[in-house]
């Protein structure tokens, strides 16, 4: 009889990266004493032969590409328009969704709301490995949710959960959380790299074979990244992150991965006494300016997923008391600010070499696109020269290294959104200027940074 050689790997418990040998410091995340030895030999054999044997349709067959149906994937609603927007139109049967967030962000609350609503039309199961069933029931009654058809289960064994799911013929299943799940044949404690990886893979395979929607709840680390192995994000179909804003009342859900919809789609919720409520007009939250005009503040129109979002950008420029002036940003990239200030000095003849520059995006929004370049520079010049920016003005556009104002995507939609909120003047790239005049807003197209500063 041939011997089964045990394969070992050395995996970092912080970032999930693996290496061929043990090291004191992780080469990727630079954390010390986080690399642990795991045994891979028994995992593959046990899961391949025993665990997956009971899945229907486990065998695969060759198919011609032309014979595969290309009909639209059927979806069903979650009961929340904001949640459906982030998912790309609703839940896709057979998909695996991973939702992460800090403790207290509202992951369990919003999933309990969704399952109570979905359970009215299909079989739904909420599996908790952290909370007791009494705690979940108390939360559901406090939120006034329909509790007559939702099933609950307190279990951490993945095999037992799947057996219950097969018997009940579920349409949707929530696992709270994947970090406490365990599967037999894996020589690791619950929460370990191997346990999390194999449990997620086993549940995802069951979702594909049975058509059940499985939602996995995941924790995050102190670096705002998903806890567990990096392969966890590759296993699932959709990864959502639920974050708090600076105002603790609001929550932002963003899709960082979605095989069935738009990536970086954003959903806004408000935490109330009756749970998370969707915000139909999120721009009104982040645009809350003072009644009087003030220098250093301007409105920018971002494009989040499939819709525009108005946010306020503030700048403060003061004389530096240090030999090396500070560049501090909240909500945007600090390195990009340094580049923009260099462009401002070269092409705008405005120097900040002896000034501290502070940039703040109001409301806790994180800007990931380049359309805020022009607004940031206008806010900096406004603060530095004490120029009042009218409250009814917006600006957006990418600034190039040569001082040119480059166009951005969905320019007309951004202008239209600003006009709906009462803005009457817009400084935008010349290439984004609409062909037809919009009566309610004056559109000023600029080609260079110097032209935009002249308008200001």
C-alpha positions as CSV (number, residue, x, y, z in Angstrom):
1,X,0.0,0.0,0.0
2,X,1.4,3.4,-1.0
3,X,2.0,5.8,1.8
4,X,0.0,9.1,1.8
5,X,2.6,11.8,2.0
6,X,1.4,14.7,4.2
7,X,1.8,18.1,2.4
8,X,2.4,21.1,4.6
9,X,2.2,24.8,4.1
10,X,3.1,27.8,6.1
11,X,0.3,30.4,6.1
12,X,0.1,33.9,7.6
13,X,-2.8,34.2,9.9
14,X,-3.1,38.0,9.2
15,X,-3.1,38.2,5.4
16,X,-3.4,34.6,4.3
17,X,-0.3,34.5,2.2
18,X,1.6,31.2,2.1
19,X,5.3,30.4,1.8
20,X,7.5,27.3,1.4
21,X,9.1,27.6,4.8
22,X,8.6,29.1,8.2
23,X,9.7,32.7,8.7
24,X,9.6,35.0,11.7
25,X,8.1,37.8,9.6
26,X,5.5,37.6,6.9
27,X,7.0,38.8,3.6
28,X,3.7,40.3,2.4
29,X,2.1,42.1,5.4
30,X,5.3,42.4,7.4
31,X,3.6,41.0,10.6
32,X,5.8,39.2,13.1
33,X,5.1,35.6,14.5
34,X,2.0,35.2,12.4
35,X,3.1,32.3,10.1
36,X,1.6,29.0,11.2
37,X,2.2,25.5,9.8
38,X,-0.9,23.7,8.4
39,X,-1.3,20.1,7.1
40,X,-2.8,19.9,3.6
41,X,-2.5,16.2,3.0
42,X,-5.6,15.0,4.9
43,X,-7.8,17.9,3.8
44,X,-7.8,17.2,0.1
45,X,-8.4,13.4,0.4
46,X,-11.1,13.7,3.0
47,X,-13.1,16.4,1.3
48,X,-12.8,14.9,-2.2
49,X,-13.9,11.4,-1.4
50,X,-16.4,11.8,1.5
51,X,-17.8,15.3,1.6
52,X,-18.5,15.9,-2.0
53,X,-19.8,12.5,-2.8
54,X,-23.4,13.3,-1.9
55,X,-23.8,16.3,-4.1
56,X,-26.2,15.9,-6.9
57,X,-24.7,16.6,-10.3
58,X,-21.1,16.4,-9.0
59,X,-19.9,14.8,-12.3
60,X,-19.1,17.1,-15.2
61,X,-19.4,16.6,-18.9
62,X,-18.0,18.4,-21.9
63,X,-20.3,21.0,-23.6
64,X,-19.9,23.1,-26.8
65,X,-19.8,26.8,-26.2
66,X,-22.5,27.3,-28.8
67,X,-24.9,24.9,-27.0
68,X,-24.8,26.7,-23.7
69,X,-27.8,28.9,-23.0
70,X,-27.1,32.7,-22.7
71,X,-30.5,33.7,-21.3
72,X,-30.5,36.3,-18.5
73,X,-29.8,34.8,-15.1
74,X,-33.0,34.7,-13.0
75,X,-32.9,36.8,-9.8
76,X,-35.1,37.3,-6.8
77,X,-35.3,40.5,-4.8
78,X,-33.9,40.9,-1.3
79,X,-36.8,43.2,-0.3
80,X,-34.4,46.2,-0.2
81,X,-33.8,48.4,-3.3
82,X,-30.4,49.5,-2.0
83,X,-29.3,45.9,-1.4
84,X,-30.6,44.9,-4.8
85,X,-28.6,47.7,-6.4
86,X,-25.4,46.6,-4.8
87,X,-26.0,43.0,-5.8
88,X,-26.7,44.0,-9.4
89,X,-30.5,43.5,-9.4
90,X,-31.1,40.9,-6.7
91,X,-29.9,37.5,-5.6
92,X,-28.8,35.0,-8.2
93,X,-29.8,31.4,-7.4
94,X,-26.7,29.2,-6.7
95,X,-24.5,32.2,-5.9
96,X,-22.2,32.6,-2.8
97,X,-22.2,36.1,-1.3
98,X,-19.6,37.2,1.3
99,X,-20.5,40.2,3.5
100,X,-17.8,41.7,5.8
101,X,-17.7,44.6,8.2
102,X,-16.6,45.8,11.6
103,X,-18.4,44.6,14.8
104,X,-21.6,46.7,15.2
105,X,-21.8,47.7,11.5
106,X,-25.1,45.9,11.1
107,X,-24.3,42.8,9.2
108,X,-26.5,40.5,11.3
109,X,-29.2,43.1,11.4
110,X,-29.6,43.6,7.7
111,X,-29.3,39.9,6.9
112,X,-32.0,39.1,9.5
113,X,-34.3,41.7,7.9
114,X,-33.6,40.2,4.4
115,X,-34.3,36.7,5.5
116,X,-37.5,37.5,7.3
117,X,-38.8,39.2,4.1
118,X,-37.6,36.5,1.7
119,X,-38.9,33.7,3.9
120,X,-42.5,34.8,3.0
121,X,-42.0,33.4,-0.5
122,X,-39.3,30.7,-0.1
123,X,-37.6,28.5,2.4
124,X,-34.9,30.4,4.3
125,X,-32.6,29.4,7.1
126,X,-30.4,31.5,9.4
127,X,-27.5,29.6,10.9
128,X,-25.8,31.2,13.8
129,X,-22.5,30.0,15.3
130,X,-21.9,33.0,17.5
131,X,-25.3,34.2,18.9
132,X,-27.9,32.1,20.7
133,X,-31.3,31.6,19.0
134,X,-32.9,33.7,21.8
135,X,-30.7,36.7,21.0
136,X,-31.7,36.5,17.3
137,X,-35.4,36.1,18.2
138,X,-35.2,39.1,20.5
139,X,-33.6,41.2,17.8
140,X,-36.3,40.2,15.3
141,X,-39.1,41.1,17.6
142,X,-37.5,44.4,18.5
143,X,-37.3,45.3,14.8
144,X,-40.9,44.2,14.3
145,X,-40.0,41.7,11.5
146,X,-42.2,38.9,10.2
147,X,-41.0,35.9,12.1
148,X,-43.6,33.3,11.3
149,X,-41.7,31.5,8.5
150,X,-38.0,32.0,9.1
151,X,-36.1,28.9,10.4
152,X,-33.1,29.3,12.8
153,X,-30.3,26.9,13.6
154,X,-27.4,27.1,16.0
155,X,-24.7,25.0,14.5
156,X,-21.0,25.2,13.6
157,X,-20.5,21.9,11.7
158,X,-20.6,22.5,8.0
159,X,-21.7,18.9,7.2
160,X,-24.7,19.1,9.6
161,X,-25.7,22.4,8.1
162,X,-25.6,21.0,4.6
163,X,-27.7,18.0,5.6
164,X,-30.4,20.3,7.1
165,X,-30.3,22.4,3.9
166,X,-30.8,19.3,1.7
167,X,-33.7,18.2,3.8
168,X,-35.4,21.6,3.9
169,X,-34.7,22.3,0.2
170,X,-33.7,25.9,1.0
171,X,-33.8,28.9,-1.3
172,X,-31.5,31.0,0.7
173,X,-29.1,30.3,3.6
174,X,-27.1,32.6,5.9
175,X,-24.0,31.5,7.7
176,X,-23.1,33.8,10.6
177,X,-20.1,33.6,10.6
178,X,-17.7,31.7,8.4
179,X,-14.9,32.2,10.9
180,X,-16.6,29.9,13.5
181,X,-17.5,27.1,11.1
182,X,-15.6,23.8,11.1
183,X,-15.4,20.8,8.9
184,X,-14.2,17.3,9.7
185,X,-10.9,16.1,8.2
186,X,-9.2,19.5,8.6
187,X,-6.4,19.6,11.2
188,X,-7.0,23.1,12.3
189,X,-9.1,24.9,14.9
190,X,-12.2,26.9,13.9
191,X,-11.2,30.2,12.6
192,X,-7.9,28.9,11.2
193,X,-6.8,29.4,7.6
194,X,-7.5,25.8,6.6
195,X,-10.9,25.7,8.3
196,X,-12.2,28.9,6.8
197,X,-10.9,28.0,3.3
198,X,-12.3,24.5,3.2
199,X,-15.6,25.4,4.9
200,X,-16.2,28.3,2.4
201,X,-15.3,26.0,-0.5
202,X,-17.6,23.2,0.7
203,X,-20.5,25.6,1.1
204,X,-19.9,27.3,-2.2
205,X,-19.9,24.0,-4.0
206,X,-23.2,23.1,-2.4
207,X,-24.6,26.4,-3.5
208,X,-23.6,25.7,-7.1
209,X,-25.0,22.2,-7.1
210,X,-28.3,22.9,-5.3
211,X,-29.1,26.4,-6.6
212,X,-29.3,27.7,-3.0
213,X,-28.1,31.3,-2.3
214,X,-25.6,31.1,0.5
215,X,-24.6,34.3,2.3
216,X,-21.4,34.1,4.4
217,X,-20.7,36.6,7.1
218,X,-17.0,37.5,7.6
219,X,-15.1,39.6,10.1
220,X,-12.5,42.2,9.2
221,X,-9.1,42.9,10.7
222,X,-7.8,46.2,12.2
223,X,-6.5,47.1,8.7
224,X,-10.1,47.1,7.4
225,X,-9.4,43.9,5.3
226,X,-11.3,40.7,5.4
227,X,-10.1,38.2,8.0
228,X,-9.0,34.8,6.8
229,X,-7.2,33.5,3.7
230,X,-7.1,35.6,0.6
231,X,-8.6,32.6,-1.3
232,X,-11.9,33.3,0.5
233,X,-12.5,36.3,-1.7
234,X,-11.8,34.2,-4.8
235,X,-14.1,31.4,-3.8
236,X,-17.3,33.4,-3.5
237,X,-19.2,35.1,-6.4
238,X,-19.9,38.4,-4.6
239,X,-18.0,40.2,-1.9
240,X,-19.7,43.1,0.0
241,X,-18.3,45.4,2.6
242,X,-20.5,47.2,5.1
243,X,-18.8,50.3,6.7
244,X,-19.7,53.0,9.1
245,X,-19.5,56.7,8.1
246,X,-18.2,59.5,10.3
247,X,-21.8,59.9,11.3
248,X,-22.6,56.6,13.1
249,X,-26.2,56.7,11.9
250,X,-25.3,55.8,8.3
251,X,-23.9,52.7,6.7
252,X,-22.3,52.3,3.3
253,X,-22.4,48.9,1.5
254,X,-20.0,48.5,-1.4
255,X,-19.5,45.6,-3.8
256,X,-15.8,45.0,-4.1
257,X,-16.4,41.9,-6.2
258,X,-19.5,40.9,-8.2
259,X,-19.7,38.3,-10.9
260,X,-23.3,39.2,-11.6
261,X,-23.3,43.0,-11.4
262,X,-21.4,46.2,-11.2
263,X,-18.2,46.4,-9.1
264,X,-17.9,49.3,-6.7
265,X,-21.7,49.8,-6.6
266,X,-22.7,51.7,-3.4
267,X,-25.7,51.4,-1.2
268,X,-26.6,53.8,1.6
269,X,-28.5,52.8,4.7
270,X,-29.5,54.5,8.0
271,X,-29.4,52.7,11.3
272,X,-32.7,53.3,13.1
273,X,-34.6,51.7,16.0
274,X,-36.3,49.4,13.5
275,X,-33.1,48.3,11.7
276,X,-31.3,49.4,8.6
277,X,-33.4,51.6,6.3
278,X,-32.4,52.4,2.8
279,X,-31.6,56.0,1.8
280,X,-33.3,56.9,-1.5
281,X,-31.5,60.2,-1.9
282,X,-27.9,59.7,-0.6
283,X,-26.7,63.0,-2.1
284,X,-28.8,64.9,0.4
285,X,-26.8,63.3,3.3
286,X,-23.3,64.3,2.1
287,X,-24.3,67.8,0.9
288,X,-25.1,69.7,4.1
289,X,-23.3,73.0,3.8
290,X,-23.6,76.0,6.1
291,X,-26.0,78.8,5.1
292,X,-23.2,81.3,4.5
293,X,-20.6,81.0,1.7
294,X,-17.1,80.0,2.9
295,X,-13.8,79.7,1.2
296,X,-12.3,76.3,0.7
297,X,-15.5,74.3,0.2
298,X,-17.0,73.1,-3.1
299,X,-19.3,70.3,-4.2
300,X,-18.0,67.5,-6.4
301,X,-20.1,64.9,-8.3
302,X,-18.8,61.4,-8.0
303,X,-19.9,58.4,-10.0
304,X,-20.5,55.4,-7.7
305,X,-21.4,52.2,-9.5
306,X,-24.4,53.2,-11.7
307,X,-25.4,56.5,-10.1
308,X,-24.0,60.0,-9.4
309,X,-23.3,61.1,-5.8
310,X,-22.8,64.7,-4.6
311,X,-20.2,65.1,-1.9
312,X,-18.6,68.2,-0.3
313,X,-14.8,68.6,-0.5
314,X,-13.2,71.0,2.0
315,X,-9.7,72.4,1.9
316,X,-7.7,74.3,4.5
317,X,-4.4,75.9,3.6
318,X,-2.3,77.5,6.4
319,X,1.3,78.7,6.9
320,X,3.5,75.8,7.9
321,X,5.4,75.9,11.1
322,X,7.6,73.0,10.1
323,X,10.4,72.6,7.7
324,X,8.5,70.0,5.8
325,X,4.9,71.1,5.0
326,X,2.2,68.6,5.8
327,X,-0.2,67.1,3.3
328,X,-3.1,65.5,5.1
329,X,-6.1,63.9,3.4
330,X,-9.3,62.3,4.7
331,X,-11.3,60.4,2.1
332,X,-8.9,60.7,-0.8
333,X,-5.4,59.7,-1.8
334,X,-2.6,61.6,-0.1
335,X,-0.1,60.9,-2.9
336,X,-2.5,62.2,-5.5
337,X,-2.8,65.4,-3.6
338,X,0.9,65.9,-3.7
339,X,0.8,65.5,-7.5
340,X,-2.0,67.9,-7.9
341,X,-0.2,70.5,-5.8
342,X,2.8,70.2,-8.1
343,X,0.5,70.7,-11.1
344,X,-1.0,73.7,-9.4
345,X,2.5,75.2,-8.9
346,X,3.6,74.6,-12.5
347,X,0.4,75.4,-14.5
348,X,-1.6,77.5,-12.0
349,X,1.3,79.7,-10.7
350,X,0.1,79.0,-7.1
351,X,2.8,77.7,-4.8
352,X,2.2,75.8,-1.6
353,X,5.8,74.9,-0.7
354,X,5.5,76.7,2.7
355,X,1.9,75.8,3.3
356,X,0.2,73.0,5.2
357,X,-2.7,71.6,3.0
358,X,-5.6,69.6,4.5
359,X,-8.3,68.0,2.4
360,X,-11.5,66.5,3.9
361,X,-14.3,64.7,2.1
362,X,-17.4,65.3,4.2
363,X,-19.5,62.4,5.3
364,X,-16.9,59.7,5.4
365,X,-17.0,58.9,1.7
366,X,-13.9,57.5,0.1
367,X,-13.0,58.9,-3.3
368,X,-11.5,56.3,-5.6
369,X,-11.9,58.1,-9.0
370,X,-10.1,61.0,-10.6
371,X,-13.1,63.2,-11.2
372,X,-12.4,65.1,-7.9
373,X,-9.1,66.5,-9.1
374,X,-10.5,69.8,-10.3
375,X,-12.7,70.3,-7.2
376,X,-9.7,69.6,-4.9
377,X,-7.6,72.2,-6.6
378,X,-10.3,74.8,-6.7
379,X,-10.9,74.3,-3.0
380,X,-7.2,74.7,-2.2
381,X,-7.0,77.9,-4.2
382,X,-10.2,79.2,-2.6
383,X,-8.8,78.6,0.9
384,X,-5.3,79.9,0.1
385,X,-6.6,83.2,-1.5
386,X,-9.7,83.5,0.7
387,X,-12.0,83.4,-2.3
388,X,-15.7,82.6,-1.6
389,X,-17.1,79.8,-3.7
390,X,-20.9,80.1,-4.3
391,X,-23.0,77.4,-2.7
392,X,-24.7,76.8,-6.0
393,X,-21.5,75.8,-7.8
394,X,-20.2,72.3,-8.6
395,X,-17.0,71.1,-10.2
396,X,-15.6,67.9,-11.5
397,X,-12.9,66.8,-13.9
398,X,-9.5,65.0,-14.1
399,X,-6.4,67.2,-14.1
400,X,-3.5,66.0,-16.2
401,X,0.2,66.5,-15.6
402,X,0.3,69.1,-18.4
403,X,-2.4,71.1,-16.8
404,X,-5.2,70.0,-19.1
405,X,-8.7,69.2,-17.8
406,X,-9.6,65.7,-19.0
407,X,-13.1,64.4,-19.4
408,X,-14.7,61.9,-17.1
409,X,-17.4,59.3,-17.6
410,X,-21.1,60.0,-17.4
411,X,-20.7,63.8,-17.5
412,X,-24.3,64.5,-18.5
413,X,-25.7,62.4,-15.7
414,X,-23.5,64.2,-13.2
415,X,-24.7,67.6,-14.4
416,X,-28.4,66.5,-14.4
417,X,-28.0,65.2,-10.8
418,X,-26.6,68.5,-9.7
419,X,-29.4,70.4,-11.4
420,X,-32.0,68.3,-9.5
421,X,-30.5,69.5,-6.2
422,X,-30.7,73.2,-7.1
423,X,-27.1,73.9,-8.3
424,X,-27.0,76.6,-11.0
425,X,-23.4,76.7,-12.1
426,X,-20.9,73.9,-13.0
427,X,-17.2,74.0,-13.9
428,X,-16.5,70.9,-16.0
429,X,-14.1,69.6,-18.7
430,X,-14.8,71.1,-22.1
431,X,-15.2,67.6,-23.6
432,X,-18.0,66.9,-21.1
433,X,-20.0,70.0,-22.0
434,X,-23.4,68.9,-23.2
435,X,-24.5,69.7,-26.8
436,X,-27.9,70.9,-25.7
437,X,-28.2,73.7,-23.2
438,X,-29.7,72.8,-19.8
439,X,-31.9,75.6,-18.7
440,X,-31.6,75.2,-15.0
441,X,-27.8,75.2,-14.7
442,X,-25.0,77.2,-16.4
443,X,-22.3,74.9,-17.7
444,X,-18.8,76.3,-18.0
445,X,-16.4,74.0,-20.0
446,X,-12.7,74.5,-19.4
447,X,-9.7,73.0,-21.2
448,X,-6.9,73.9,-18.9
449,X,-6.3,74.5,-15.2
450,X,-5.6,78.2,-15.8
451,X,-9.0,78.6,-17.4
452,X,-10.7,77.0,-14.4
453,X,-8.8,79.3,-12.0
454,X,-9.9,82.3,-14.0
455,X,-13.5,81.3,-13.7
456,X,-13.1,80.9,-9.9
